[in-house]
Amino acid sequence: MFTLQSFAAACGLAVSAAALGQTLPTATLHNGTVVTQKVPLELYAVEGTVWDIDIPARTITAVGRTIHVPASLNGGRFFIENTEVVNEFGISLGSISTANFDRLSDVNASTRDAIVLPACPECGPVRLGAQRSLFSTTEARSNPVGTLDRFPSTEAAIEDNYFRLAINLFNRYTGVLPVSFLGRIGVRNAQGQYPTSPFQLPPRTHWRYPHTSGSVIRSEGSVYVDSAGNEYLIPDSSRPGRILHISQAEHFTLGPCRAVRRGNLVTPDSLLVGDLLITPSQDPRFPVIFRGLGGTEVSRDVFFRALRPGDEVSVVGSLVGDHVLFGNEFDAPNLYDPAMGVAISAVSFFARASTGDLRWRGEISPIEGLTVTAMVGAGAELPVTVIVDPLTGIGSYTMRLTGIAMPENHTVTMIVRDANGVEQARQIFDFAAFIQ
């Protein structure tokens, strides 16, 4: 039977508390206005390009809907997912909230919030500023109307930053990338032709910044009302990653690293996958994460120090044009550096509750002189046989178990000890999502 509860559950949203005789959910806006979930429950969901961000009002408009970003939701401080505030050392200070909502502005991301200091002695700058607007190129180039956050001078600065970064990066790959690469990224002459020499570029007037669409907002929630009956769309979905998530794009590539270069004072670190030039995003509004063996999170310095040509790498980020990817998530599954300590992975879980069958595999490095055990749930430790690759020194293992009670047991703990039995590493992996 179709009910309010089943509808809300299907949408991943909490059932209206009023319908169940409970206290209604509340949110507090940036100006102190308290709003309460509407009765009967009225849902909303959007996923599309950002049309407007109203800094004073703390609202975001997309797909014809205006979402109010609350200061708090049910008493807890509210943060915008997939956003970041970084300090001058590249350390994350948390996500953007209504308290620092102006950090979403293209103007601030291109000037005030840019960080020109190097991320480490061998690294390039932390964040040199936005390389694409939150709005589409056409919109960003238009003049401001009313409260629309559109400033052609800011868009010009963003486009100049893109060309400056791309050309500086290209110059690090002399002899690897052809001169025609400059034409592909938008450096053209008055006739629209590619330059023939990297040392004699045509006037900037004729360069063509690749058109980009606006950033994507994804949000789910319900309608709230204030004491006067005014309605507000408030993100309150219970589905992770769906409540209020902003992304410039989610472009992806995977393949062997063709070449890698460390940065300098004006150029970020970078790598090539095929003819795709990849560098960490320079936009101070979005996080940049690096992972190595076993999904271990590492610093930018460790990642680019350990990465070698031929290593498999995958990157998620935002393209400008088709040949420069500004990465937000870097993953090299075989990358290892001593600074990582003992790295452990556990992947490819197969779990069938009806038979108790559980299988998974993974890698461990370093492994010389170490022993490995595995523990399912709170059960006994089981020995793990590790086979070492003589070329890489990385150990791999495969586990096959039966008689495992699931879903009450849904974690695997991998434990590494030295020859004296002293624990060197312990990592827990949750396979609940893989139970059939």
C-alpha positions in Angstrom: 0.0 0.0 0.0 1.3 3.5 -0.9 1.8 5.6 2.2 3.6 8.8 3.2 6.2 6.7 4.9 6.9 4.5 1.9 7.1 7.5 -0.4 9.6 9.2 1.9 11.6 6.1 2.4 11.8 5.5 -1.4 13.2 9.0 -1.7 15.8 8.4 1.0 14.2 11.1 3.2 13.0 11.0 6.8 9.3 10.7 7.3 7.7 13.9 8.5 7.9 13.8 12.2 4.4 15.4 12.5 3.0 12.4 10.7 4.4 10.1 13.4 3.5 12.4 16.3 7.1 13.5 17.0 8.9 16.8 17.1 9.2 18.4 13.7 12.7 18.9 12.2 13.9 22.4 12.3 16.6 24.5 10.6 18.1 27.9 11.4 19.0 30.2 8.6 22.1 32.5 8.5 20.0 35.4 9.8 18.6 33.5 12.8 15.3 32.7 11.3 14.0 29.3 12.5 12.1 27.3 10.0 10.2 24.0 10.5 9.4 21.1 8.2 6.2 21.7 6.4 3.1 19.5 7.1 2.2 17.5 5.2 5.7 16.6 4.1 6.7 18.1 0.7 9.8 16.8 -0.9 12.2 18.3 -3.4 15.3 17.0 -5.4 17.5 18.7 -7.9 20.6 17.8 -9.9 21.8 20.2 -12.5 24.0 23.1 -13.3 24.3 26.1 -10.9 22.4 29.1 -12.2 23.0 31.5 -9.3 24.7 31.7 -5.9 23.3 34.6 -3.8 26.1 35.3 -1.3 24.1 37.6 1.0 21.0 35.4 1.0 23.0 32.1 1.3 21.0 30.5 -1.5 21.9 28.4 -4.5 19.6 28.2 -7.6 19.5 25.4 -10.1 16.9 23.6 -12.2 14.5 26.4 -11.4 14.6 25.8 -7.7 16.3 28.0 -5.0 17.8 26.1 -2.1 18.4 27.9 1.2 21.6 26.7 2.9 20.9 26.6 6.6 23.4 27.6 9.3 22.2 24.6 11.3 19.9 21.6 10.9 18.3 20.1 13.9 20.8 21.8 16.1 23.9 20.7 14.2 26.1 23.0 12.1 25.5 22.6 8.4 28.3 22.2 5.8 28.3 22.0 2.0 29.6 18.6 0.8 32.6 18.4 -1.5 33.8 21.9 -0.6 36.9 22.9 1.3 38.7 25.7 3.1 42.4 25.4 3.0 45.1 27.3 4.8 48.4 28.6 3.4 50.0 25.1 4.0 47.3 23.3 2.0 45.8 21.8 5.2 42.0 21.5 5.1 40.2 23.5 7.7 36.8 22.0 6.9 34.0 22.5 4.5 32.2 25.7 3.5 29.2 26.8 5.6 27.0 29.8 5.8 29.6 31.4 8.1 32.1 31.6 5.2 29.6 31.3 2.3 31.4 34.0 0.4 34.2 31.5 -0.3 31.9 30.1 -3.0 32.2 33.4 -5.0 34.3 33.3 -8.2 35.7 36.7 -7.3 37.2 35.4 -4.0 38.3 32.1 -5.4 40.3 33.9 -8.0 41.9 36.6 -5.8 41.5 36.7 -2.0 41.5 32.9 -1.4 44.2 32.0 -3.8 47.4 30.7 -2.2 50.7 31.2 -4.1 52.9 29.5 -1.5 54.4 26.1 -2.5 52.7 23.1 -0.9 56.1 21.7 0.0 59.8 22.5 -0.8 59.6 20.4 -4.0 55.9 21.0 -4.8 54.2 23.7 -6.8 51.9 26.3 -5.3 49.0 25.3 -3.0 46.2 26.9 -5.0 46.7 29.5 -7.7 43.1 30.3 -8.1 40.0 29.1 -10.0 40.5 27.8 -13.6 36.8 27.6 -14.3 33.8 29.5 -13.1 31.0 27.9 -11.0 28.7 29.2 -13.8 28.9 28.4 -17.5 31.4 30.4 -19.6 28.6 32.3 -21.3 27.0 33.3 -18.1 30.2 34.1 -16.3 31.2 36.5 -19.2 27.9 38.4 -18.9 27.4 41.5 -16.8 25.8 41.3 -13.3 22.1 41.8 -13.2 20.5 42.4 -9.8 22.2 40.0 -7.3 23.6 37.7 -10.0 27.2 37.0 -9.2 28.5 37.7 -12.7 31.7 39.8 -13.3 33.3 39.7 -16.7 36.6 40.9 -15.2 36.6 37.9 -12.9 35.9 35.5 -15.7 38.8 37.1 -17.6 41.1 36.5 -14.7 39.9 32.8 -14.5 40.6 32.3 -18.2 44.0 33.9 -17.9 44.8 31.7 -15.0 43.9 28.6 -17.1 46.1 29.7 -20.0 49.0 30.6 -17.7 48.8 27.2 -15.9 48.4 25.2 -19.1 51.3 26.9 -20.9 53.6 26.6 -17.9 52.7 23.0 -17.6 53.2 22.3 -21.3 56.7 23.8 -21.0 57.6 21.1 -18.5 57.0 18.4 -21.1 59.1 19.7 -24.0 59.9 16.8 -26.2 57.0 14.7 -24.8 54.0 16.8 -25.9 53.9 18.1 -29.5 53.7 21.9 -30.2 50.2 21.2 -31.5 49.1 20.6 -27.9 49.1 24.4 -27.4 46.5 24.8 -30.2 44.3 22.0 -28.7 44.1 23.9 -25.4 43.0 27.1 -27.1 46.1 29.0 -28.1 45.3 30.3 -31.6 46.2 33.1 -34.0 43.9 35.5 -35.7 42.9 32.9 -38.3 42.2 30.3 -35.7 45.3 28.3 -36.5 47.6 26.5 -34.0 51.0 28.1 -33.1 54.0 26.4 -34.7 56.5 27.3 -32.0 56.2 27.4 -28.2 58.6 30.4 -28.1 56.5 32.7 -30.4 52.9 32.5 -29.3 50.2 34.6 -31.1 48.6 37.6 -29.3 46.4 36.7 -26.3 43.5 38.4 -28.0 43.0 35.4 -30.4 43.2 32.6 -27.8 40.0 30.6 -27.4 39.1 29.6 -23.8 37.2 26.3 -24.1 33.5 26.7 -23.3 32.5 25.0 -20.1 29.1 24.3 -18.6 28.3 25.3 -15.0 29.1 23.4 -11.9 26.7 20.7 -10.8 24.6 20.9 -7.6 23.0 17.8 -6.3 20.5 18.1 -3.4 17.5 16.5 -1.8 15.4 17.7 1.0 12.0 19.0 2.0 10.1 22.2 2.3 10.3 24.2 5.5 8.2 27.2 6.7 8.8 30.1 9.0 6.4 31.7 11.4 4.9 33.8 8.7 4.3 30.8 6.4 7.1 31.6 3.9 8.5 28.5 2.3 12.1 27.4 2.0 13.8 24.4 0.3 16.1 23.0 3.0 18.5 20.1 2.2 17.8 17.4 4.8 18.1 14.1 2.9 19.4 11.1 4.8 21.2 9.8 1.7 25.0 10.4 2.0 26.4 12.7 -0.7 22.9 13.8 -1.7 22.0 16.4 0.9 23.9 19.3 -0.7 26.8 18.5 -3.0 28.6 20.8 -5.4 31.1 19.7 -8.1 32.6 21.5 -10.9 32.6 18.3 -12.9 33.2 14.6 -12.5 35.5 13.8 -15.5 37.5 10.7 -15.1 40.5 9.0 -16.7 42.5 5.8 -15.9 45.6 4.5 -17.5 49.4 4.2 -17.1 51.3 7.4 -16.2 53.2 8.5 -19.3 55.4 11.1 -17.5 55.4 13.0 -14.2 56.9 16.4 -13.3 57.4 18.2 -10.0 56.2 21.8 -9.7 58.0 25.1 -9.1 57.0 28.5 -7.8 54.6 29.2 -10.6 53.7 25.7 -11.8 51.8 22.9 -10.0 52.9 19.2 -10.0 51.6 17.3 -12.9 51.5 14.1 -14.9 50.4 12.8 -18.3 48.0 9.9 -19.1 48.2 9.6 -22.9 47.9 13.2 -24.2 45.9 14.3 -21.2 47.7 16.8 -19.0 46.7 16.4 -15.4 47.4 18.7 -12.5 45.9 19.2 -9.0 43.0 21.6 -9.0 44.1 25.1 -8.2 40.6 26.1 -7.1 40.6 26.9 -3.3 36.9 25.9 -3.0 37.3 22.1 -3.7 39.3 19.4 -2.0 42.2 17.6 -3.6 43.0 14.0 -2.3 45.9 11.7 -3.1 45.8 7.9 -2.5 48.4 5.2 -2.9 48.5 1.5 -2.2 45.5 0.2 -0.4 43.7 3.5 -0.7 46.0 5.0 1.8 45.7 8.8 1.8 49.1 10.5 1.2 50.3 14.0 0.8 50.8 15.7 -2.5 54.6 15.5 -2.0 54.6 11.8 -1.3 52.3 11.1 -4.3 54.4 12.9 -6.9 57.6 11.7 -5.3 56.7 8.1 -5.5 54.7 8.1 -8.9 56.7 6.6 -11.8 56.1 6.4 -15.5 54.1 3.2 -16.2 52.3 3.3 -12.8 48.5 2.9 -13.2 46.7 6.0 -12.1 43.1 7.2 -12.0 42.0 10.8 -11.6 38.6 12.4 -11.1 38.4 16.1 -11.7 37.2 18.9 -14.0 38.3 19.3 -17.6 38.8 22.6 -19.3 38.5 21.8 -23.0 39.6 18.2 -23.7 43.3 18.1 -22.8 43.8 19.6 -19.4 42.3 17.9 -16.3 42.3 19.7 -13.0 42.2 16.7 -10.6 40.4 16.4 -7.3 40.9 12.7 -6.6 44.2 11.0 -7.5 44.5 7.2 -7.0 47.6 5.1 -7.8 46.8 1.6 -6.5 50.4 0.4 -6.6 52.1 3.6 -5.3 54.2 3.1 -2.2 56.6 5.4 -0.3 58.2 4.6 3.0 56.4 7.6 4.5 53.2 5.6 4.2 54.4 3.0 6.8 52.7 -0.4 6.2 50.0 0.0 3.6 47.2 -2.6 3.4 44.3 -3.0 1.0 41.3 -5.2 0.9 39.2 -5.2 -2.3 36.9 -7.4 -4.5 34.7 -8.6 -1.6 32.2 -11.4 -2.3 29.9 -12.1 0.6 26.8 -14.4 0.4 24.8 -14.6 3.6 22.8 -17.7 2.7 26.0 -19.9 2.4 28.4 -18.0 4.6 30.9 -17.6 1.8 33.3 -14.7 2.1 36.1 -13.9 -0.3 38.4 -10.9 -0.8 41.9 -10.0 -1.9 44.4 -7.3 -1.4 48.0 -6.1 -1.3 50.5 -5.2 1.5 53.7 -3.3 1.4 56.3 -3.5 2.8 56.0 -7.2 3.7 59.6 -8.5 4.2 59.9 -10.0 7.7 56.3 -9.5 8.5 53.3 -11.8 9.0 49.7 -11.2 8.4 46.4 -12.3 10.0 42.8 -11.5 9.3 39.9 -11.4 11.7 36.2 -11.4 10.6 34.0 -9.5 13.0 35.2 -10.3 16.6 36.3 -13.8 15.6 39.7 -15.5 15.9 42.7 -14.3 13.9 43.3 -16.4 10.8 46.7 -16.7 9.1 47.0 -15.1 5.7 49.4 -16.4 3.0 51.1 -13.5 1.2 52.9 -13.9 -2.2 55.6 -11.3 -2.9 56.2 -9.9 -6.4 59.9 -10.1 -6.9 59.9 -7.0 -9.2 57.9 -4.7 -7.0 58.3 -6.2 -3.5 54.5 -5.8 -3.0 52.8 -8.7 -1.3 49.4 -9.9 -2.5 46.9 -12.3 -0.9 43.5 -13.9 -1.5 41.2 -15.1 1.3 38.4 -17.6 1.0 36.3 -18.4 4.1 33.1 -20.3 4.7 30.6 -20.5 7.6 30.7 -16.7 8.2 27.5 -15.4 9.9 26.3 -12.4 8.0 25.2 -9.6 8.2 26.0 -9.6 12.0 29.7 -10.0 10.9 30.4 -7.4 8.3 34.0 -6.2 9.0 37.4 -7.6 8.2 40.4 -6.6 10.3 43.9 -7.0 8.7 46.7 -7.2 11.2 50.5 -7.1 10.4 53.2 -8.1 12.9 57.0 -8.3 12.9 59.1 -11.4 13.7 58.7 -10.6 17.4 55.0 -10.5 17.2 54.8 -6.8 17.7 51.9 -5.2 15.8 53.0 -2.9 13.0 49.7 -2.1 11.4 45.9 -2.8 11.8 43.2 -1.8 9.4 39.4 -2.5 9.4 37.4 -2.9 6.2 33.6 -2.9 6.2 32.1 -5.2 3.6 28.4 -4.7 4.6 27.6 -3.1 1.2 28.7 -6.3 -0.6 26.6 -8.8 1.3 24.1 -10.6 -0.9 
